[in-house]
Amino acid sequence: MELLTLIGLIVVVYFAVYVLLLPIIDCDLGLWYADNFGRRLDEFKGKVVWITGASSGIGEFLAVEMAKHGAKLVLTARSVLNLERVKGRCLEAGSTIEDILLLPCDITDTTKHEEMFARVITHFGKLNILVNNAGRSQRAVWETIEPEVDRDLFNLNVFSVVSLSRLAVKYFQKVGKGHLVATSSIAGVIGAPFSGSQNFDS
Ligand SMILES: NC(=O)c1ccc[n+]([C@@H]2O[C@H](COP(=O)([O-])OP(=O)(O)OC[C@H]3O[C@@H](n4cnc5c(N)ncnc54)[C@H](OP(=O)(O)O)[C@@H]3O)[C@@H](O)[C@H]2O)c1
């Protein structure tokens, strides 16, 4: 069998299995596999996880899930009120007061990143995982967007992530291990209409 035929066959079989499994799984195959056969969430017990954009949505959900599994949490966003609410949910989920550090800030102010990073290390003595989740999307007819709007979007979705990740990578290299996570978007894979700037920065 020719190599290309074989590759084509594998792709067809993959999608056939995918379609057949759709009625019984509620996510893609990779996630389903990880859920059932991947590493267990208990492995997060005692790990220090810093989640940016933790005051709502995906970041909030992640914080509560991590709390259920015993992680120590650093929660960042601008809204102190919402961070306090998320902290309350984490405490209900099993965290203790000592397990949670609220680090409110505007993440686009990269001049504060070193100081914030130092606070995390001073408080918990280590960082295991940085989750770059703070971000937003934007809808507009691309050619009408003011440059300032593009700049704001890139400062949040790109440059703040690069700045904080760079500090984390230097620290992870020093201690010999660590993980970087970034919440991305399908817009980075398939261009979405009226999301021109977001398609670039995803
Ligand atoms: N939900 C989706 O369908 C989807 C799809 C593709 C990609 N994403 C990406 O997934 C991530 C989370 O999205 P989400 O749906 O959970 O949105 P969300 O509920 O609006 O959460 C965004 C988070 O980012 C924080 N944030 C925004 N600007 C910030 C700033 N300047 N400094 C610090 N924190 C800031 C917000 O908190 P404050 O306002 O309190 O600062 C909030 O906690 C984003 O990066 C988003 O682009 C989401």
The ligand as an SDF file (V2000), in Angstrom:
LIG
                    3D

 48 52  0  0  0  0  0  0  0  0999 V2000
  -14.7650   31.5050   26.0030 N   0  0  0  0  0  0  0  0  0  0  0  0
  -14.4110   31.2450   24.7460 C   0  0  0  0  0  0  0  0  0  0  0  0
  -15.2070   30.7820   23.9120 O   0  0  0  0  0  0  0  0  0  0  0  0
  -13.0050   31.5070   24.2950 C   0  0  0  0  0  0  0  0  0  0  0  0
  -12.6690   31.2060   22.9870 C   0  0  0  0  0  0  0  0  0  0  0  0
  -11.3800   31.4160   22.5610 C   0  0  0  0  0  0  0  0  0  0  0  0
  -10.4310   31.9260   23.4260 C   0  0  0  0  0  0  0  0  0  0  0  0
  -10.7680   32.2350   24.6940 N   0  0  0  0  0  0  0  0  0  0  0  0
   -9.7210   32.7830   25.5600 C   0  0  0  0  0  0  0  0  0  0  0  0
   -9.8090   32.1540   26.8220 O   0  0  0  0  0  0  0  0  0  0  0  0
   -9.3970   33.0690   27.8340 C   0  0  0  0  0  0  0  0  0  0  0  0
  -10.4610   33.1350   28.9110 C   0  0  0  0  0  0  0  0  0  0  0  0
  -11.6660   33.5230   28.3090 O   0  0  0  0  0  0  0  0  0  0  0  0
  -13.0730   33.4970   29.0280 P   0  0  0  0  0  0  0  0  0  0  0  0
  -14.0670   33.1070   28.0280 O   0  0  0  0  0  0  0  0  0  0  0  0
  -12.9800   32.7470   30.2950 O   0  0  0  0  0  0  0  0  0  0  0  0
  -13.2570   35.0700   29.2420 O   0  0  0  0  0  0  0  0  0  0  0  0
  -13.6290   35.9640   30.5010 P   0  0  0  0  0  0  0  0  0  0  0  0
  -14.6560   35.3030   31.3600 O   0  0  0  0  0  0  0  0  0  0  0  0
  -13.9070   37.3310   29.9650 O   0  0  0  0  0  0  0  0  0  0  0  0
  -12.2690   35.9810   31.3210 O   0  0  0  0  0  0  0  0  0  0  0  0
  -11.2040   36.8130   30.9800 C   0  0  0  0  0  0  0  0  0  0  0  0
  -10.3440   36.9690   32.2150 C   0  0  0  0  0  0  0  0  0  0  0  0
   -9.2250   37.7820   31.8950 O   0  0  0  0  0  0  0  0  0  0  0  0
   -9.1200   38.8290   32.8740 C   0  0  0  0  0  0  0  0  0  0  0  0
   -8.5150   39.9990   32.2790 N   0  0  0  0  0  0  0  0  0  0  0  0
   -8.9310   40.6860   31.1890 C   0  0  0  0  0  0  0  0  0  0  0  0
   -8.1450   41.7380   30.9770 N   0  0  0  0  0  0  0  0  0  0  0  0
   -7.1970   41.7090   31.9580 C   0  0  0  0  0  0  0  0  0  0  0  0
   -6.1050   42.5450   32.2930 C   0  0  0  0  0  0  0  0  0  0  0  0
   -5.8010   43.6330   31.5650 N   0  0  0  0  0  0  0  0  0  0  0  0
   -5.3500   42.2270   33.3570 N   0  0  0  0  0  0  0  0  0  0  0  0
   -5.6410   41.1280   34.1160 C   0  0  0  0  0  0  0  0  0  0  0  0
   -6.6590   40.3060   33.8520 N   0  0  0  0  0  0  0  0  0  0  0  0
   -7.4330   40.6020   32.7850 C   0  0  0  0  0  0  0  0  0  0  0  0
  -10.5690   39.0730   33.3130 C   0  0  0  0  0  0  0  0  0  0  0  0
  -10.6290   39.6290   34.6080 O   0  0  0  0  0  0  0  0  0  0  0  0
  -10.7990   41.1930   34.9570 P   0  0  0  0  0  0  0  0  0  0  0  0
  -11.7660   41.7590   33.9930 O   0  0  0  0  0  0  0  0  0  0  0  0
  -11.2660   41.1630   36.3770 O   0  0  0  0  0  0  0  0  0  0  0  0
   -9.4250   41.7680   34.8210 O   0  0  0  0  0  0  0  0  0  0  0  0
  -11.0960   37.6480   33.3550 C   0  0  0  0  0  0  0  0  0  0  0  0
  -10.7490   37.0320   34.5700 O   0  0  0  0  0  0  0  0  0  0  0  0
   -9.1530   34.4050   27.1450 C   0  0  0  0  0  0  0  0  0  0  0  0
   -7.7780   34.5320   26.8990 O   0  0  0  0  0  0  0  0  0  0  0  0
   -9.9290   34.2680   25.8510 C   0  0  0  0  0  0  0  0  0  0  0  0
   -9.3820   35.0770   24.8200 O   0  0  0  0  0  0  0  0  0  0  0  0
  -12.0340   32.0460   25.1430 C   0  0  0  0  0  0  0  0  0  0  0  0
  1  2  1  0
  2  3  2  0
  2  4  1  0
  4  5  1  0
  4 48  2  0
  5  6  2  0
  6  7  1  0
  7  8  2  0
  8  9  1  0
  8 48  1  0
  9 10  1  0
  9 46  1  0
 10 11  1  0
 11 12  1  0
 11 44  1  0
 12 13  1  0
 13 14  1  0
 14 15  2  0
 14 16  1  0
 14 17  1  0
 17 18  1  0
 18 19  2  0
 18 20  1  0
 18 21  1  0
 21 22  1  0
 22 23  1  0
 23 24  1  0
 23 42  1  0
 24 25  1  0
 25 26  1  0
 25 36  1  0
 26 27  1  0
 26 35  1  0
 27 28  2  0
 28 29  1  0
 29 30  1  0
 29 35  2  0
 30 31  1  0
 30 32  2  0
 32 33  1  0
 33 34  2  0
 34 35  1  0
 36 37  1  0
 36 42  1  0
 37 38  1  0
 38 39  2  0
 38 40  1  0
 38 41  1  0
 42 43  1  0
 44 45  1  0
 44 46  1  0
 46 47  1  0
M  CHG  2   8   1  16  -1
M  END
$$$$
